[in-house]
Amino acid sequence: MSKPPLLIIAAGGTGGHMFPAQALAEVMLSRGWRVRLSTDERGARYTGGFPDAVEIMQVKSATFARGGALAKVMVPFTIGAGVLAATWRMLLDKPAVVVGFGGYPSIPAIAAATILRRPRMLHEQNGVLGRVNQLFAKRVDVVACGTWPTTLPDGIEGIHTGNPVRASVLRRAGAGYIEPGEYPMSILVMGGSQGAKILSDVVPAAIASLPQELRQYIRVSHQARAEDRWRVAETYADAGISAEIEPFFDDVPTRMSEAQLVISRSGASSVADISVIGRPSILVPLAAAIRDEQTANAQALVEAGGAIRIPEAQFTVETLAEQILNVLGDARGAAMMASAALSCGIPDAADRLAALVEELASGDKKEEE
């Protein structure tokens, strides 16, 4: 009896890469495929939500962006060792398709698939290709795009699939929105691993400065770095605001569905979750992003009227407090924002991506025959 086809998913070590990878894994398992995730030690920290049936394979990879001079010298050798290991593994168990979600830990699997000429595809979550996806864009069969339009290299045509969201998000898709009013209201604050500090600097003080007649109803779920946690908690406590502060919430979909407002960086996965669930948001693109991809990620939500975008240079306590008041002080307007956000969602993005995977596999099978 032949084995089910194997999909290898290669993804980097941040939630922005790993969450859509998890979503595709969930769908492909439901379609009878075997799924293997290729990542590094850092990426493995985000695999807790992956189905148990997914095989986790850690590979060696590296980046020139971290470490000292010696570490940078070793980068090519580390990546080379990872590519050799991934190639050998693919020779032993041939994948039907390899899909890369970006991030330097995805290099070994995509490079090995290129060497062995296996069907391969990239999924770019952001509106601008990341470095690794730029490197491989002309060496793969398909480039799927989560944000549209996506800036692509000359001669490359992308396919708009949307950004896959996890099953836990889909279970909350289009959840009814409770308009702001004179009863408990929730604000969800999400910063991401790179961009949490400025939210911890500005958001608690902005909420604390709101008029008492509004502030008395607010409760907050705030993702903050461990080193910022206690000062954030102190600011909320001093203002008499009920707040939960954690480095990471593993029930974000539930918290988001219960929120009247989301304040977040505009990472691609966060934007996808916000639009699929349908919530008003204030988005603060990460200024340090080299390609300014987070501004592009937020564009569709902003143009639809579902989000307010505040550039980091303008993200002050006063500006944020004014925008929070604009949303929570206007029940009808907040409901319209929620509806507009929902109109931007692509809840079947994982199914669209899965269809491309099976199409690629079918083409390879015909060639073998």
Secondary structure, DSSP 4 states (H G I P E B T S, - for coil): -PPPPEEEEE--SSHHHHHHHHHHHHHHHHTT-EEEEEE-HHHHTT-TTS-TTSEEEE-----TTSS-HHHHHHHHHHHHHHHHHHHHHHHHS--SEEEE--SGGGHHHHHHHHHTT--EEEEE-SSB--HHHHHHGGGSSEEEESSSS-B--TT--EEE------HHHHTTTTPPPPPP-SS-EEEEEE-HHHHHHHHHHHHHHHHHTS-HHHHTTEEEEEE--GGGHHHHHHHHHHTT-EEEEES--TTHHHHHHT-SEEEE---HHHHHHHHHHT--EEE---TT-TT-HHHHHHHHHHHHTSEEE--GGG--HHHHHHHHHHHHT-HHHHHHHHHHHHHT--TTHHHHHHHHHHHHHHHHHHHH-
